[in-house]
């Protein structure tokens, strides 16, 4: 049977372990922070919404846009538009579609995009 002193030590050890795990989790989350969600579409040069930002013209349906620099992540908040990114310029190569609400790292560097209905 546990004595009161053993129970206190066990509780203190559990609290210390929980605090350590919470601290580790907070550090990992800080490294993956994205910019706050906002209406519109945005392509980022770096992963997790970091680096130079390219605003996507969500009203320019169907037109192909070649990017001035490669994008590695995307954030889109739109009820009616989706973005398709391409691995090549001129909307060529492999494609990946975002959906109308997305915050994602891209599977490869995107060099062009096209806006489509969601």
N, C-alpha and C positions, 0 to 999 in steps of 0.2 A: 504494500500500500504506500502511496505517495504521502510525504509529509508536506505541510504547508510551505516550507522553505523550498522543497523540490518543485512544487507547483509554480511558485513565483519565479524560480530560475528558468523553468520551461517556458513560461509566458514571456519572460524578458527575451529569451533566445528567439522565440517565434516572432516577437515584435521587431527585433533587430534584423532578422532574416527578411521579413516583409518589407521593411524600410529599404534594405539593400536592393531587393528585387524591383521595388518601385523606382528607385533611383536609376537603376540600369535601364529600365523600360523608358523612362523619361529621356535619357540620353539618346537612345536609339530613335525615339520619335522626333527629337529635335533635328536629327540629321536628315530626316525625310519630310520636313515641313514643306508644304506647298503654299503659294500665295493664296490669299483668301478668295473664295469663289465670288465671281462677279459675272453679271450678264455679258454674253459675247463669247468669242472664240479667240484663243491665244496659243501660239506655238512658241516653245522655249528652246534656246540653243543647248541647254544642259538638261540633265535628268532632274526629276522631281520639281519641275517648274522653275529651274534656276537659269541664270544667264540672260542673254539678250532676248527680248520679247518681240514677236511679230503679231500684230493684231490681224485677225482674220475678218475679211469683209463678208459677213454672213448674208448680205443682200445680193451678192454677186453670184447667183446660182449658175452652176455649170461651167464657168470660166476657169481655165487652168492658170494657176499662179506659180511661177518659179521663184523659189526663195533666194535671197541674197546670201544666206548662210544656212547650213543644215540645221534641222530641228530634231531634238531628241525626246521632247515631251509635249503634251497637249493638255489644254483645259478648255472645255466648252460647256456653256450653260445656255441652252436655247430649247424652246419647246417645239421648234419646227425645222431646225437645220442640223445637219450632220456634216462632218468634214472627212474627206478621204485624202490621206497622204500617200505620196508615192516615193519610192526609193530613187527614182531618176528625175531629171529635169523634164519639163514639158509633159508632166503627168504620165510618165512611162515607168516601166519596171514594176516591182512588187507594190501592191496597194494594201492599205489598212484603213478601215472605217471606224470613226469615233463613236457614233451614236449622238444623241442630242444632249446628254448630260454625262460628261466624262472628265476624268482627271487621271492621266495615265502616261507612263513612259512608253515611248514608241519601240516597236520591235527592232528597228534599225533607224539610221539617220534619214530623215525625210528631206527631199530636195525640192518637192513641189506639192501642191494641194489643189483640191477642187471642193466647192461647197455643193451639197446636194440636199434635197428634202429629206427630213427624218422619217 
